[in-house]
Amino acid sequence: MDLKVLLDIARKSIFTYFDNSLILNKQFYLSNYDELNEQRATFVTLTLNGRLRGCIGSLNAHTFLYEDVFINARKAAFNDPRFEPLKFKDFTNIKIEVSVLTPPKKLDYIDRYDLKEKLIPNKHGVILKYNSNQATYLPQVWEQLTGFDEFIDSLCIKAGVSSSCLNDNAQIYVYEALKIKE
């Protein structure tokens, strides 16, 4: 798969929000890149001056790759509740990263120590589900949160639960990501 086309779709998706007189030629992309017709889940991450500026994605494939990238790019730019909508003056300075996810697989574990042995840093993205709470970290988050304990504790905080949930049947799913960034 030519991953650069995903960056092109993401950037143009955001740009056409600012200038709606321009329209992406969806048929061109779909007829020239067969992979864009596959159902895949993606995340689009935006950074500005090296800092997170938006990150939105899908954990499960529910639409075609083209659509998922297009929609998630716009959501990352304009609908991430952690940030104000992207301003046009910042558009040229953002860096875009697109991650194409494998389907999540449930990871059975006995306790925190067993989980530590089974998770592979920088390879596994992790979804934590506990009661009605859920959070995920992409595999690249391992680069920022060094070590298993910091990664898992931060993921629990993100989900709004105590890290003791791992002793109480919290569900863990793992996935991998094929990523490209500008």
C-alpha positions in Angstrom: 0.0 0.0 0.0 1.3 3.5 -0.9 0.8 5.1 2.5 1.7 8.6 1.2 -1.8 8.7 -0.4 -3.3 8.6 3.1 -1.4 11.7 4.1 -2.6 13.4 0.9 -6.2 12.6 1.6 -5.9 13.7 5.2 -4.3 17.0 4.4 -6.7 17.8 1.6 -9.6 16.8 3.8 -8.6 19.5 6.3 -7.9 22.0 3.6 -11.2 21.6 1.8 -12.9 22.4 5.1 -11.3 25.9 4.9 -12.0 26.2 1.2 -15.2 24.3 0.3 -14.9 25.4 -3.3 -12.3 22.7 -3.7 -13.6 19.1 -3.8 -11.5 15.9 -3.5 -11.9 13.7 -6.5 -12.9 10.6 -4.5 -13.4 8.5 -7.6 -9.8 9.2 -8.7 -8.4 7.9 -5.4 -10.7 4.8 -5.3 -10.0 3.8 -8.9 -6.2 4.3 -8.6 -5.6 2.9 -5.1 -7.5 -0.4 -4.5 -6.6 -0.5 -0.8 -8.8 2.6 -0.2 -11.8 0.4 -0.9 -11.0 -1.9 2.0 -12.8 -1.6 5.3 -10.0 -0.4 7.7 -9.8 1.5 11.0 -7.5 4.5 11.2 -6.3 7.2 13.5 -5.2 10.6 12.4 -2.9 12.5 14.7 -2.0 16.2 14.2 1.0 17.9 15.8 1.9 21.6 15.8 5.4 22.6 16.8 6.0 19.1 18.0 3.0 19.1 20.3 -0.2 17.1 20.0 -2.9 19.2 18.3 -5.5 16.6 17.7 -6.0 12.8 17.5 -9.2 11.1 16.5 -9.8 7.6 15.1 -11.7 4.4 14.8 -10.8 1.3 16.6 -13.0 -1.0 14.5 -13.3 -1.0 10.7 -16.7 0.3 9.9 -16.2 2.1 6.6 -13.8 2.2 3.7 -10.2 3.3 4.3 -10.6 6.5 2.1 -13.7 7.6 4.2 -12.1 6.7 7.5 -9.0 8.8 6.8 -11.1 11.7 5.4 -13.5 11.8 8.3 -10.9 11.3 11.1 -8.6 14.0 9.6 -11.4 16.5 9.9 -12.4 15.4 13.3 -8.8 15.6 14.5 -8.5 19.1 13.2 -11.9 20.5 14.2 -13.7 18.2 16.7 -11.1 16.9 19.2 -12.6 18.1 22.5 -9.2 18.7 24.0 -8.4 21.5 21.5 -10.0 24.5 19.8 -10.8 24.0 16.2 -7.7 24.3 13.9 -7.3 27.8 12.5 -6.2 28.3 8.9 -3.1 30.2 10.0 -1.9 27.0 11.7 -2.8 24.6 8.8 0.5 24.9 7.0 2.4 24.2 10.1 0.7 21.1 11.3 2.3 17.7 10.8 -0.1 14.7 10.0 0.3 11.1 11.0 -2.0 8.4 9.8 -2.1 5.0 11.5 -4.0 2.1 9.8 -5.0 -0.4 12.5 -5.2 -4.2 12.5 -8.4 -5.6 14.1 -8.2 -5.6 17.9 -7.6 -9.0 19.6 -8.5 -9.7 23.2 -5.5 -10.4 25.3 -6.1 -12.8 28.2 -3.9 -12.2 31.2 -3.8 -13.4 34.8 -2.6 -10.3 36.6 -0.6 -7.1 36.0 2.7 -9.0 35.8 1.4 -11.4 33.3 0.1 -8.5 31.2 3.5 -6.9 31.4 5.0 -10.1 29.9 2.5 -10.2 27.1 2.4 -6.6 25.9 5.1 -5.6 23.4 6.1 -1.9 23.7 6.2 0.0 20.4 4.3 -2.8 18.7 1.0 -3.1 20.5 -1.6 -0.5 20.7 -3.8 -1.1 23.7 -7.5 -0.8 24.4 -8.6 -1.0 28.0 -12.2 -1.6 28.8 -13.6 -1.6 32.3 -17.3 -1.5 33.0 -18.5 1.3 30.7 -15.1 3.0 30.6 -12.7 2.7 27.7 -9.5 4.2 26.5 -6.8 3.4 24.0 -3.2 4.3 23.2 -1.6 3.8 19.8 1.6 1.9 19.6 3.6 5.1 19.2 2.6 6.3 22.6 5.1 3.8 24.1 7.8 6.3 22.8 6.4 9.0 25.2 5.4 6.9 28.2 8.5 4.9 28.9 7.9 1.6 30.5 5.0 -0.6 31.2 3.9 0.9 34.5 3.8 4.5 33.2 2.0 3.4 30.0 -0.7 1.3 31.8 -1.2 3.7 34.6 -1.7 6.6 32.2 -4.1 4.5 30.1 -6.1 3.8 33.2 -6.2 7.5 34.1 -7.3 8.3 30.5 -10.1 5.7 30.9 -11.1 7.3 34.2 -10.4 4.2 36.2 -7.9 3.0 38.9 -5.0 0.8 37.7 -6.4 -1.7 40.2 -9.0 -2.5 37.6 -6.4 -4.9 36.1 -7.0 -7.1 39.1 -10.8 -7.0 38.5 -11.4 -8.3 35.1 -10.6 -5.3 33.0 -10.5 -6.3 29.4 -7.4 -5.7 27.3 -7.3 -5.7 23.5 -4.2 -5.2 21.4 -3.7 -4.1 17.8 -0.9 -3.0 15.6 -0.6 0.0 13.4 0.9 0.7 10.1 1.8 4.4 10.2 3.1 7.2 8.1 3.8 10.7 9.0 5.0 13.9 7.4 
